[in-house]
Amino acid sequence: MAERTTVRLPEDLVRRAKRKAAAEGRTLTALLEDGLRRVIGERMPAGRAGRVLPPVSAAAGGLMPGVDLDDTAALVGLEDRDYVERNK
């Protein structure tokens, strides 16, 4: 059975922990539990990953024809043209 407890932590640490937990798609409690397990050297229960990665796009295809990633000015021009086309 899980036990409830109160801890006092610096506000900035709590804010950063909440942001990290949200970015990983899990609760602050889960983040704290994993951190405590690591500190005391206890293995995490089977089936639980140490880090949950956010979903990744399944898009495929690569660069559009004629796109040169080394030409920043051309990339900005492509973005500008795309923006104009979307807002017509």
KEKE-3310 file (N, C-alpha, C; in steps of 0.2 Angstrom, whole numbers, plus 5000, padded with zeros to 4 digits):
npx = (5004:5003:5010:5006:5015:5023:5034:5047:5052:5063:5055:5059:5065:5054:5046:5054:5054:5041:5039:5048:5042:5029:5034:5038:5027:5022:5018:5021:5023:5027:5040:5047:5047:5054:5067:5070:5071:5083:5092:5093:5097:5088:5080:5069:5052:5048:5045:5043:5049:5064:5064:5051:5048:5043:5029:5034:5035:5028:5030:5037:5049:5059:5069:5062:5063:5077:5080:5092:5101:5111:5110:5105:5097:5090:5082:5074:5067:5059:5051:5044:5037:5029:5022:5015:5007:4999:4991:4983)
npy = (4994:5011:5025:5041:5056:5071:5082:5095:5106:5116:5129:5132:5120:5111:5117:5114:5100:5097:5102:5094:5081:5083:5085:5072:5065:5060:5058:5069:5062:5049:5053:5057:5045:5037:5044:5043:5029:5027:5034:5026:5015:5004:4993:4997:4992:4978:4981:4994:5008:5018:5031:5040:5043:5056:5055:5052:5060:5051:5054:5054:5054:5065:5079:5093:5094:5103:5109:5116:5114:5121:5134:5147:5159:5155:5145:5153:5161:5150:5147:5159:5160:5148:5152:5163:5156:5148:5157:5163)
npz = (5000:4996:5004:5011:5012:5018:5011:5012:5000:4990:4981:4968:4964:4964:4954:4943:4943:4941:4928:4921:4924:4918:4904:4902:4902:4914:4932:4945:4957:4952:4946:4957:4965:4956:4957:4970:4972:4964:4971:4983:4978:4974:4963:4950:4948:4938:4921:4921:4913:4915:4910:4901:4885:4874:4862:4845:4829:4815:4802:4786:4773:4771:4765:4756:4738:4732:4743:4753:4767:4772:4768:4775:4772:4761:4767:4775:4766:4760:4771:4772:4760:4762:4773:4767:4757:4765:4772:4762)
capx = (5000:5006:5010:5007:5020:5024:5041:5048:5057:5063:5050:5062:5066:5047:5043:5058:5052:5034:5040:5051:5037:5025:5037:5039:5020:5020:5016:5027:5024:5031:5046:5050:5048:5060:5073:5072:5074:5089:5097:5094:5100:5083:5078:5063:5048:5049:5040:5043:5055:5067:5062:5046:5049:5037:5028:5038:5031:5029:5031:5043:5050:5065:5069:5059:5068:5080:5081:5099:5101:5117:5108:5100:5093:5085:5077:5069:5063:5055:5046:5040:5033:5025:5017:5010:5003:4994:4987:4979)
capy = (5000:5017:5029:5048:5059:5078:5084:5102:5106:5123:5130:5131:5113:5108:5119:5111:5093:5097:5103:5087:5076:5084:5084:5065:5062:5056:5062:5071:5056:5044:5056:5057:5038:5034:5047:5040:5022:5027:5036:5021:5009:4999:4992:4999:4986:4976:4984:5002:5012:5024:5037:5039:5047:5059:5052:5055:5060:5045:5057:5051:5058:5069:5086:5094:5094:5109:5112:5116:5116:5125:5140:5149:5164:5151:5142:5158:5162:5145:5148:5165:5158:5144:5156:5167:5152:5146:5163:5166)
capz = (5000:4996:5010:5010:5016:5017:5011:5011:4995:4987:4976:4961:4962:4963:4948:4938:4944:4938:4921:4919:4924:4912:4898:4901:4902:4920:4937:4950:4961:4948:4945:4964:4967:4953:4959:4977:4970:4961:4976:4988:4974:4973:4956:4948:4947:4931:4916:4921:4910:4919:4907:4896:4879:4871:4855:4839:4823:4810:4795:4782:4766:4771:4763:4749:4732:4731:4750:4756:4775:4773:4765:4779:4768:4756:4771:4778:4760:4759:4776:4771:4755:4764:4777:4763:4754:4770:4774:4757)
cpx = (5004:5005:5010:5011:5020:5032:5041:5053:5057:5058:5053:5063:5059:5045:5047:5055:5045:5035:5043:5046:5032:5028:5038:5033:5019:5019:5022:5028:5029:5039:5050:5052:5054:5067:5075:5074:5081:5094:5098:5096:5095:5081:5071:5059:5049:5043:5039:5050:5057:5065:5057:5047:5043:5035:5032:5034:5033:5029:5037:5044:5057:5064:5065:5064:5070:5081:5089:5099:5107:5116:5103:5095:5088:5080:5072:5065:5058:5049:5042:5035:5027:5020:5012:5005:4997:4989:4983:4972)
cpy = (5006:5022:5037:5051:5067:5079:5092:5103:5113:5123:5129:5124:5109:5110:5115:5103:5092:5097:5096:5082:5077:5083:5076:5061:5058:5061:5064:5066:5051:5047:5055:5050:5035:5037:5044:5033:5022:5029:5030:5015:5003:4999:4994:4992:4985:4979:4991:5004:5017:5031:5036:5045:5050:5055:5056:5055:5054:5048:5054:5055:5062:5076:5087:5095:5102:5113:5111:5118:5120:5133:5143:5154:5160:5148:5147:5160:5157:5145:5154:5163:5153:5147:5160:5162:5149:5151:5166:5165)
cpz = (5000:5002:5008:5015:5014:5017:5010:5006:4992:4981:4969:4959:4961:4956:4942:4938:4940:4931:4918:4919:4919:4905:4896:4901:4908:4926:4941:4954:4958:4948:4952:4966:4963:4955:4966:4976:4968:4967:4981:4984:4973:4966:4956:4947:4939:4927:4916:4918:4915:4916:4901:4891:4876:4864:4850:4833:4818:4803:4792:4776:4766:4768:4756:4744:4732:4738:4752:4763:4776:4771:4769:4776:4764:4761:4774:4772:4759:4765:4775:4765:4757:4769:4773:4760:4759:4772:4768:4758)
residu = (MET:ALA:GLU:ARG:THR:THR:VAL:ARG:LEU:PRO:GLU:ASP:LEU:VAL:ARG:ARG:ALA:LYS:ARG:LYS:ALA:ALA:ALA:GLU:GLY:ARG:THR:LEU:THR:ALA:LEU:LEU:GLU:ASP:GLY:LEU:ARG:ARG:VAL:ILE:GLY:GLU:ARG:MET:PRO:ALA:GLY:ARG:ALA:GLY:ARG:VAL:LEU:PRO:PRO:VAL:SER:ALA:ALA:ALA:GLY:GLY:LEU:MET:PRO:GLY:VAL:ASP:LEU:ASP:ASP:THR:ALA:ALA:LEU:VAL:GLY:LEU:GLU:ASP:ARG:ASP:TYR:VAL:GLU:ARG:ASN:LYS)
# end
